[in-house]
Amino acid sequence: MKKILILALGLITLNVFASCDRPVTFNNLPSKAQQFITQHFKGVEVISAKFDDGSYDVYLADGTELEFDRKGEWKDVDCRMRAVPTAIVPTNIANYVKSKFPNNLIVKIEKVFKGYEVELDSELDLKFDSNGNFIYVD
C-alpha cells in the first residue's frame, strides 16, 4: 500500500511539473514555427517563447502574439492593431473582408474547430468555416 501511495504521489508531482510553462528559445521552436516567423515577421525580434499544454506561445517585439501546435503549425496570430500578414489569411476570407468591410484590417486570425475566427480592427469578430465561407458575425 505504501508503494502505491508513493508511486501515485510521484505521478501527480510529475504531472504538475509537466503542465507548467517552460521557456524555450527561438531555436527550440519546431522548424515549421521558425520558418513561419522568419517568412511572415522578417526582422521582428522574438522577445520570448514558452511551451505550455502542448502548444508554443511566442511574443514578438512589435507586440504580435503567435500560437503554434507542437508540430509548429500556427493556431493563432494576433497582431493587435496591425494587419495580419495577408499570406496567411485564406483567400475566401480575405476576399470577403475586403468586399464587406473595405475600411477594416484583419488584426487577428485563429484556427478553431472546423473553421476560422477573424477579428477586425473595428473589434468585430467574424466566423468562417474550414473552406473560408462566412458563417456569422459575433
N, CA and C atoms as an extended XYZ file, in Angstrom:
414
Properties=species:S:1:pos:R:3:atomname:S:1:resname:S:1:resid:I:1 pbc="F F F"
N         0.824       -1.201        0.000 N   MET     1
C         0.000        0.000        0.000 CA  MET     1
C         0.866        1.263        0.000 C   MET     1
N         1.952        1.201        0.785 N   LYS     2
C         2.840        2.357        0.879 CA  LYS     2
C         3.498        2.648       -0.473 C   LYS     2
N         3.867        1.587       -1.217 N   LYS     3
C         4.498        1.756       -2.526 CA  LYS     3
C         3.525        2.389       -3.520 C   LYS     3
N         2.281        1.983       -3.459 N   ILE     4
C         1.267        2.541       -4.366 CA  ILE     4
C         1.054        4.025       -4.067 C   ILE     4
N         1.016        4.369       -2.787 N   LEU     5
C         0.850        5.769       -2.397 CA  LEU     5
C         2.033        6.609       -2.873 C   LEU     5
N         3.242        6.102       -2.709 N   ILE     6
C         4.436        6.830       -3.153 CA  ILE     6
C         4.439        6.964       -4.670 C   ILE     6
N         4.072        5.910       -5.382 N   LEU     7
C         4.008        5.954       -6.847 CA  LEU     7
C         2.960        6.971       -7.307 C   LEU     7
N         1.786        6.968       -6.674 N   ALA     8
C         0.733        7.927       -7.035 CA  ALA     8
C         1.189        9.356       -6.783 C   ALA     8
N         1.835        9.593       -5.655 N   LEU     9
C         2.337       10.925       -5.338 CA  LEU     9
C         3.393       11.357       -6.357 C   LEU     9
N         4.257       10.432       -6.756 N   GLY    10
C         5.282       10.729       -7.770 CA  GLY    10
C         4.662       11.083       -9.107 C   GLY    10
N         3.627       10.357       -9.513 N   LEU    11
C         2.950       10.637      -10.783 CA  LEU    11
C         2.242       11.989      -10.754 C   LEU    11
N         1.631       12.314       -9.651 N   ILE    12
C         0.963       13.612       -9.517 CA  ILE    12
C         1.990       14.737       -9.597 C   ILE    12
N         3.098       14.577       -8.902 N   THR    13
C         4.159       15.593       -8.929 CA  THR    13
C         4.703       15.762      -10.344 C   THR    13
N         4.951       14.660      -11.023 N   LEU    14
C         5.452       14.706      -12.396 CA  LEU    14
C         4.457       15.412      -13.308 C   LEU    14
N         3.174       15.127      -13.143 N   ASN    15
C         2.137       15.748      -13.956 CA  ASN    15
C         2.074       17.255      -13.719 C   ASN    15
N         2.222       17.688      -12.483 N   VAL    16
C         2.201       19.116      -12.168 CA  VAL    16
C         3.363       19.818      -12.851 C   VAL    16
N         4.559       19.247      -12.769 N   PHE    17
C         5.719       19.874      -13.400 CA  PHE    17
C         5.634       19.830      -14.915 C   PHE    17
N         5.055       18.786      -15.476 N   ALA    18
C         4.950       18.659      -16.933 CA  ALA    18
C         3.978       19.679      -17.512 C   ALA    18
N         2.992       20.118      -16.731 N   SER    19
C         1.991       21.044      -17.253 CA  SER    19
C         2.377       22.508      -17.069 C   SER    19
N         3.497       22.789      -16.453 N   CYS    20
C         3.921       24.171      -16.225 CA  CYS    20
C         4.512       24.773      -17.496 C   CYS    20
N         4.428       26.101      -17.572 N   ASP    21
C         5.071       26.822      -18.668 CA  ASP    21
C         6.552       26.496      -18.662 C   ASP    21
N         7.072       26.261      -19.854 N   ARG    22
C         8.508       26.006      -19.976 CA  ARG    22
C         9.070       26.972      -21.007 C   ARG    22
N         9.951       27.898      -20.594 N   PRO    23
C        10.530       28.829      -21.563 CA  PRO    23
C        11.333       28.067      -22.620 C   PRO    23
N        11.276       28.545      -23.856 N   VAL    24
C        12.062       27.975      -24.941 CA  VAL    24
C        12.682       29.119      -25.746 C   VAL    24
N        13.734       28.795      -26.459 N   THR    25
C        14.359       29.787      -27.333 CA  THR    25
C        13.797       29.619      -28.738 C   THR    25
N        14.061       30.594      -29.590 N   PHE    26
C        13.627       30.516      -30.986 CA  PHE    26
C        14.123       29.223      -31.625 C   PHE    26
N        15.365       28.864      -31.356 N   ASN    27
C        15.947       27.659      -31.951 CA  ASN    27
C        15.315       26.372      -31.443 C   ASN    27
N        14.618       26.426      -30.313 N   ASN    28
C        13.942       25.248      -29.781 CA  ASN    28
C        12.502       25.121      -30.264 C   ASN    28
N        12.014       26.113      -31.006 N   LEU    29
C        10.679       26.005      -31.593 CA  LEU    29
C        10.726       24.980      -32.721 C   LEU    29
N         9.602       24.331      -33.033 N   PRO    30
C         9.582       23.434      -34.189 CA  PRO    30
C         9.994       24.193      -35.453 C   PRO    30
N        10.619       23.499      -36.379 N   SER    31
C        11.141       24.165      -37.579 CA  SER    31
C        10.040       24.872      -38.369 C   SER    31
N         8.832       24.311      -38.419 N   LYS    32
C         7.735       24.987      -39.126 CA  LYS    32
C         7.406       26.333      -38.492 C   LYS    32
N         7.445       26.396      -37.176 N   ALA    33
C         7.177       27.656      -36.471 CA  ALA    33
C         8.291       28.657      -36.759 C   ALA    33
N         9.538       28.197      -36.736 N   GLN    34
C        10.658       29.081      -37.050 CA  GLN    34
C        10.523       29.644      -38.460 C   GLN    34
N        10.186       28.789      -39.430 N   GLN    35
C        10.031       29.225      -40.818 CA  GLN    35
C         8.884       30.222      -40.950 C   GLN    35
N         7.779       29.963      -40.262 N   PHE    36
C         6.622       30.855      -40.291 CA  PHE    36
C         7.007       32.244      -39.796 C   PHE    36
N         7.695       32.301      -38.675 N   ILE    37
C         8.099       33.584      -38.099 CA  ILE    37
C         9.065       34.298      -39.033 C   ILE    37
N        10.042       33.577      -39.537 N   THR    38
C        11.041       34.169      -40.430 CA  THR    38
C        10.402       34.686      -41.713 C   THR    38
N         9.450       33.943      -42.245 N   GLN    39
C         8.802       34.327      -43.501 CA  GLN    39
C         7.841       35.499      -43.324 C   GLN    39
N         7.001       35.455      -42.306 N   HIS    40
C         5.919       36.434      -42.175 CA  HIS    40
C         6.239       37.607      -41.246 C   HIS    40
N         7.264       37.473      -40.438 N   PHE    41
C         7.627       38.539      -39.498 CA  PHE    41
C         9.133       38.813      -39.570 C   PHE    41
N         9.610       38.893      -40.789 N   LYS    42
C        11.042       39.090      -41.041 CA  LYS    42
C        11.531       40.361      -40.345 C   LYS    42
N        12.626       40.202      -39.617 N   GLY    43
C        13.238       41.345      -38.945 CA  GLY    43
C        12.614       41.714      -37.614 C   GLY    43
N        11.554       41.007      -37.203 N   VAL    44
C        10.921       41.294      -35.915 CA  VAL    44
C        11.484       40.312      -34.886 C   VAL    44
N        12.011       40.850      -33.817 N   GLU    45
C        12.670       40.030      -32.796 CA  GLU    45
C        11.667       39.234      -31.970 C   GLU    45
N        12.031       37.980      -31.686 N   VAL    46
C        11.262       37.162      -30.752 CA  VAL    46
C        11.706       37.559      -29.350 C   VAL    46
N        10.770       38.115      -28.574 N   ILE    47
C        11.063       38.564      -27.213 CA  ILE    47
C        11.082       37.386      -26.242 C   ILE    47
N        10.071       36.520      -26.360 N   SER    48
C        10.025       35.333      -25.506 CA  SER    48
C         9.145       34.280      -26.148 C   SER    48
N         9.350       33.061      -25.686 N   ALA    49
C         8.541       31.937      -26.153 CA  ALA    49
C         8.449       30.932      -25.014 C   ALA    49
N         7.335       30.231      -24.982 N   LYS    50
C         7.166       29.214      -23.945 CA  LYS    50
C         6.351       28.059      -24.505 C   LYS    50
N         6.543       26.900      -23.908 N   PHE    51
C         5.770       25.716      -24.241 CA  PHE    51
C         4.830       25.461      -23.088 C   PHE    51
N         3.529       25.359      -23.388 N   ASP    52
C         2.536       25.185      -22.330 CA  ASP    52
C         1.370       24.364      -22.864 C   ASP    52
N         1.036       23.293      -22.172 N   ASP    53
C        -0.118       22.459      -22.520 CA  ASP    53
C        -0.142       22.060      -23.996 C   ASP    53
N         0.991       21.655      -24.533 N   GLY    54
C         1.034       21.134      -25.893 CA  GLY    54
C         1.115       22.173      -26.990 C   GLY    54
N         1.293       23.447      -26.627 N   SER    55
C         1.429       24.467      -27.666 CA  SER    55
C         2.513       25.457      -27.284 C   SER    55
N         2.991       26.161      -28.304 N   TYR    56
C         4.028       27.162      -28.124 CA  TYR    56
C         3.399       28.553      -28.229 C   TYR    56
N         3.680       29.403      -27.261 N   ASP    57
C         3.261       30.801      -27.287 CA  ASP    57
C         4.508       31.634      -27.542 C   ASP    57
N         4.445       32.474      -28.576 N   VAL    58
C         5.602       33.276      -28.976 CA  VAL    58
C         5.192       34.744      -28.962 C   VAL    58
N         6.052       35.582      -28.384 N   TYR    59
C         5.797       37.012      -28.272 CA  TYR    59
C         6.878       37.765      -29.037 C   TYR    59
N         6.459       38.631      -29.961 N   LEU    60
C         7.393       39.382      -30.792 CA  LEU    60
C         7.537       40.814      -30.288 C   LEU    60
N         8.628       41.461      -30.691 N   ALA    61
C         8.941       42.811      -30.230 CA  ALA    61
C         7.906       43.841      -30.651 C   ALA    61
N         7.183       43.594      -31.742 N   ASP    62
C         6.182       44.560      -32.203 CA  ASP    62
C         4.823       44.369      -31.529 C   ASP    62
N         4.751       43.470      -30.532 N   GLY    63
C         3.506       43.226      -29.814 CA  GLY    63
C         2.701       42.055      -30.344 C   GLY    63
N         3.122       41.474      -31.431 N   THR    64
C         2.414       40.329      -32.014 CA  THR    64
C         2.554       39.118      -31.100 C   THR    64
N         1.443       38.382      -30.971 N   GLU    65
C         1.441       37.131      -30.225 CA  GLU    65
C         1.060       36.007      -31.184 C   GLU    65
N         1.835       34.935      -31.140 N   LEU    66
C         1.613       33.791      -32.013 CA  LEU    66
C         1.440       32.542      -31.166 C   LEU    66
N         0.625       31.623      -31.666 N   GLU    67
C         0.489       30.328      -31.001 CA  GLU    67
C         0.638       29.239      -32.053 C   GLU    67
N         1.433       28.233      -31.717 N   PHE    68
C         1.689       27.108      -32.601 CA  PHE    68
C         1.387       25.810      -31.872 C   PHE    68
N         0.966       24.785      -32.621 N   ASP    69
C         0.802       23.474      -32.001 CA  ASP    69
C         2.182       22.824      -31.851 C   ASP    69
N         2.218       21.642      -31.293 N   ARG    70
C         3.515       21.014      -31.020 CA  ARG    70
C         4.286       20.671      -32.288 C   ARG    70
N         3.622       20.606      -33.448 N   LYS    71
C         4.299       20.334      -34.721 CA  LYS    71
C         4.791       21.615      -35.396 C   LYS    71
N         4.383       22.776      -34.866 N   GLY    72
C         4.801       24.044      -35.430 CA  GLY    72
C         3.802       24.673      -36.380 C   GLY    72
N         2.592       24.114      -36.473 N   GLU    73
C         1.535       24.709      -37.299 CA  GLU    73
C         0.909       25.858      -36.517 C   GLU    73
N         0.698       26.992      -37.186 N   TRP    74
C         0.114       28.126      -36.474 CA  TRP    74
C        -1.332       27.847      -36.105 C   TRP    74
N        -1.715       28.320      -34.930 N   LYS    75
C        -3.079       28.193      -34.436 CA  LYS    75
C        -3.735       29.558      -34.288 C   LYS    75
N        -2.917       30.557      -33.939 N   ASP    76
C        -3.452       31.876      -33.616 CA  ASP    76
C        -2.385       32.922      -33.925 C   ASP    76
N        -2.794       33.968      -34.629 N   VAL    77
C        -1.899       35.093      -34.917 CA  VAL    77
C        -2.638       36.358      -34.515 C   VAL    77
N        -2.101       37.064      -33.526 N   ASP    78
C        -2.727       38.288      -33.018 CA  ASP    78
C        -1.733       39.436      -33.178 C   ASP    78
N        -2.008       40.314      -34.142 N   CYS    79
C        -1.118       41.442      -34.440 CA  CYS    79
C        -1.580       42.729      -33.767 C   CYS    79
N        -2.520       42.623      -32.847 N   ARG    80
C        -3.080       43.773      -32.128 CA  ARG    80
C        -3.814       44.692      -33.090 C   ARG    80
N        -3.275       45.865      -33.353 N   MET    81
C        -3.965       46.818      -34.230 CA  MET    81
C        -3.316       46.928      -35.613 C   MET    81
N        -2.387       46.038      -35.918 N   ARG    82
C        -1.775       45.993      -37.252 CA  ARG    82
C        -2.383       44.835      -38.029 C   ARG    82
N        -2.297       44.901      -39.323 N   ALA    83
C        -2.865       43.854      -40.172 CA  ALA    83
C        -2.052       42.568      -40.060 C   ALA    83
N        -2.776       41.464      -40.000 N   VAL    84
C        -2.165       40.139      -40.071 CA  VAL    84
C        -1.553       40.004      -41.469 C   VAL    84
N        -0.398       39.381      -41.604 N   PRO    85
C         0.173       39.194      -42.944 CA  PRO    85
C        -0.837       38.514      -43.882 C   PRO    85
N        -1.054       39.133      -45.031 N   THR    86
C        -2.083       38.638      -45.955 CA  THR    86
C        -1.824       37.220      -46.433 C   THR    86
N        -0.583       36.796      -46.483 N   ALA    87
C        -0.253       35.464      -46.988 CA  ALA    87
C        -0.810       34.341      -46.117 C   ALA    87
N        -1.122       34.625      -44.857 N   ILE    88
C        -1.636       33.553      -44.000 CA  ILE    88
C        -3.164       33.513      -43.954 C   ILE    88
N        -3.801       34.524      -44.500 N   VAL    89
C        -5.271       34.571      -44.498 CA  VAL    89
C        -5.783       33.828      -45.727 C   VAL    89
N        -6.638       32.804      -45.525 N   PRO    90
C        -7.198       32.103      -46.682 CA  PRO    90
C        -7.884       33.086      -47.641 C   PRO    90
N        -7.756       32.829      -48.924 N   THR    91
C        -8.241       33.725      -49.969 CA  THR    91
C        -9.712       34.075      -49.808 C   THR    91
N       -10.569       33.084      -49.548 N   ASN    92
C       -12.003       33.357      -49.389 CA  ASN    92
C       -12.274       34.342      -48.257 C   ASN    92
N       -11.533       34.201      -47.174 N   ILE    93
C       -11.713       35.097      -46.028 CA  ILE    93
C       -11.244       36.500      -46.386 C   ILE    93
N       -10.071       36.598      -46.990 N   ALA    94
C        -9.532       37.904      -47.387 CA  ALA    94
C       -10.478       38.608      -48.351 C   ALA    94
N       -11.020       37.880      -49.323 N   ASN    95
C       -11.944       38.475      -50.294 CA  ASN    95
C       -13.239       38.933      -49.623 C   ASN    95
N       -13.763       38.135      -48.706 N   TYR    96
C       -14.998       38.500      -48.013 CA  TYR    96
C       -14.797       39.786      -47.206 C   TYR    96
N       -13.714       39.833      -46.434 N   VAL    97
C       -13.454       41.016      -45.606 CA  VAL    97
C       -13.241       42.238      -46.485 C   VAL    97
N       -12.510       42.068      -47.570 N   LYS    98
C       -12.238       43.195      -48.472 CA  LYS    98
C       -13.531       43.740      -49.088 C   LYS    98
N       -14.473       42.844      -49.423 N   SER    99
C       -15.709       43.309      -50.062 CA  SER    99
C       -16.732       43.839      -49.054 C   SER    99
N       -16.844       43.215      -47.894 N   LYS   100
C       -17.871       43.606      -46.915 CA  LYS   100
C       -17.392       44.635      -45.894 C   LYS   100
N       -16.086       44.664      -45.640 N   PHE   101
C       -15.518       45.576      -44.643 CA  PHE   101
C       -14.266       46.235      -45.232 C   PHE   101
N       -14.429       47.003      -46.312 N   PRO   102
C       -13.267       47.529      -47.031 CA  PRO   102
C       -12.398       48.490      -46.227 C   PRO   102
N       -12.935       49.057      -45.181 N   ASN   103
C       -12.165       50.017      -44.381 CA  ASN   103
C       -11.557       49.398      -43.132 C   ASN   103
N       -11.602       48.069      -43.038 N   ASN   104
C       -11.096       47.396      -41.853 CA  ASN   104
C        -9.918       46.476      -42.179 C   ASN   104
N        -9.095       46.263      -41.160 N   LEU   105
C        -7.968       45.347      -41.253 CA  LEU   105
C        -8.252       44.091      -40.441 C   LEU   105
N        -7.752       42.965      -40.895 N   ILE   106
C        -7.775       41.741      -40.087 CA  ILE   106
C        -6.581       41.835      -39.153 C   ILE   106
N        -6.852       41.918      -37.840 N   VAL   107
C        -5.770       42.063      -36.872 CA  VAL   107
C        -5.503       40.770      -36.099 C   VAL   107
N        -6.422       39.809      -36.228 N   LYS   108
C        -6.234       38.533      -35.551 CA  LYS   108
C        -6.927       37.447      -36.359 C   LYS   108
N        -6.272       36.296      -36.447 N   ILE   109
C        -6.897       35.137      -37.077 CA  ILE   109
C        -6.540       33.917      -36.243 C   ILE   109
N        -7.537       33.073      -36.045 N   GLU   110
C        -7.351       31.885      -35.222 CA  GLU   110
C        -8.002       30.694      -35.910 C   GLU   110
N        -7.275       29.583      -35.926 N   LYS   111
C        -7.855       28.337      -36.413 CA  LYS   111
C        -8.630       27.725      -35.253 C   LYS   111
N        -9.887       27.437      -35.509 N   VAL   112
C       -10.740       26.818      -34.498 CA  VAL   112
C       -11.325       25.544      -35.088 C   VAL   112
N       -12.015       24.785      -34.252 N   PHE   113
C       -12.628       23.543      -34.712 CA  PHE   113
C       -13.534       23.821      -35.904 C   PHE   113
N       -13.217       23.221      -37.016 N   LYS   114
C       -13.987       23.338      -38.261 CA  LYS   114
C       -14.053       24.754      -38.829 C   LYS   114
N       -12.984       25.555      -38.638 N   GLY   115
C       -13.023       26.867      -39.260 CA  GLY   115
C       -12.021       27.853      -38.735 C   GLY   115
N       -12.382       29.128      -38.889 N   TYR   116
C       -11.527       30.245      -38.515 CA  TYR   116
C       -12.354       31.304      -37.803 C   TYR   116
N       -11.703       32.003      -36.886 N   GLU   117
C       -12.267       33.206      -36.294 CA  GLU   117
C       -11.330       34.345      -36.656 C   GLU   117
N       -11.918       35.447      -37.086 N   VAL   118
C       -11.153       36.608      -37.519 CA  VAL   118
C       -11.631       37.814      -36.727 C   VAL   118
N       -10.688       38.616      -36.253 N   GLU   119
C       -11.045       39.860      -35.576 CA  GLU   119
C       -10.570       41.016      -36.446 C   GLU   119
N       -11.456       41.988      -36.626 N   LEU   120
C       -11.121       43.181      -37.390 CA  LEU   120
C       -10.681       44.290      -36.451 C   LEU   120
N       -10.041       45.316      -36.985 N   ASP   121
C        -9.602       46.430      -36.145 CA  ASP   121
C       -10.775       47.222      -35.575 C   ASP   121
N       -11.970       46.991      -36.084 N   SER   122
C       -13.176       47.604      -35.530 CA  SER   122
C       -13.729       46.780      -34.366 C   SER   122
N       -13.019       45.714      -34.013 N   GLU   123
C       -13.367       44.786      -32.937 CA  GLU   123
C       -14.526       43.864      -33.284 C   GLU   123
N       -14.920       43.811      -34.540 N   LEU   124
C       -15.902       42.817      -34.971 CA  LEU   124
C       -15.214       41.467      -35.076 C   LEU   124
N       -15.918       40.426      -34.648 N   ASP   125
C       -15.411       39.067      -34.775 CA  ASP   125
C       -16.238       38.345      -35.833 C   ASP   125
N       -15.570       37.771      -36.811 N   LEU   126
C       -16.228       37.052      -37.898 CA  LEU   126
C       -15.882       35.580      -37.803 C   LEU   126
N       -16.862       34.732      -38.091 N   LYS   127
C       -16.657       33.283      -38.068 CA  LYS   127
C       -16.760       32.752      -39.493 C   LYS   127
N       -15.835       31.860      -39.842 N   PHE   128
C       -15.797       31.239      -41.160 CA  PHE   128
C       -15.652       29.735      -41.001 C   PHE   128
N       -16.159       28.984      -41.975 N   ASP   129
C       -15.967       27.541      -41.943 CA  ASP   129
C       -14.565       27.196      -42.433 C   ASP   129
N       -14.245       25.910      -42.498 N   SER   130
C       -12.896       25.488      -42.870 CA  SER   130
C       -12.546       25.802      -44.321 C   SER   130
N       -13.556       26.087      -45.148 N   ASN   131
C       -13.315       26.482      -46.539 CA  ASN   131
C       -13.241       27.994      -46.709 C   ASN   131
N       -13.367       28.720      -45.611 N   GLY   132
C       -13.300       30.176      -45.671 CA  GLY   132
C       -14.619       30.829      -46.020 C   GLY   132
N       -15.709       30.083      -45.919 N   ASN   133
C       -17.037       30.650      -46.185 CA  ASN   133
C       -17.565       31.313      -44.917 C   ASN   133
N       -18.098       32.524      -45.082 N   PHE   134
C       -18.616       33.281      -43.952 CA  PHE   134
C       -19.780       32.534      -43.299 C   PHE   134
N       -19.788       32.549      -41.942 N   ILE   135
C       -20.875       31.929      -41.190 CA  ILE   135
C       -21.693       33.000      -40.477 C   ILE   135
N       -21.033       33.799      -39.626 N   TYR   136
C       -21.738       34.845      -38.900 CA  TYR   136
C       -20.778       35.834      -38.250 C   TYR   136
N       -21.349       36.965      -37.832 N   VAL   137
C       -20.617       37.985      -37.073 CA  VAL   137
C       -20.919       37.743      -35.599 C   VAL   137
N       -19.904       37.824      -34.796 N   ASP   138
C       -20.083       37.623      -33.359 CA  ASP   138
C       -19.902       38.942      -32.635 C   ASP   138
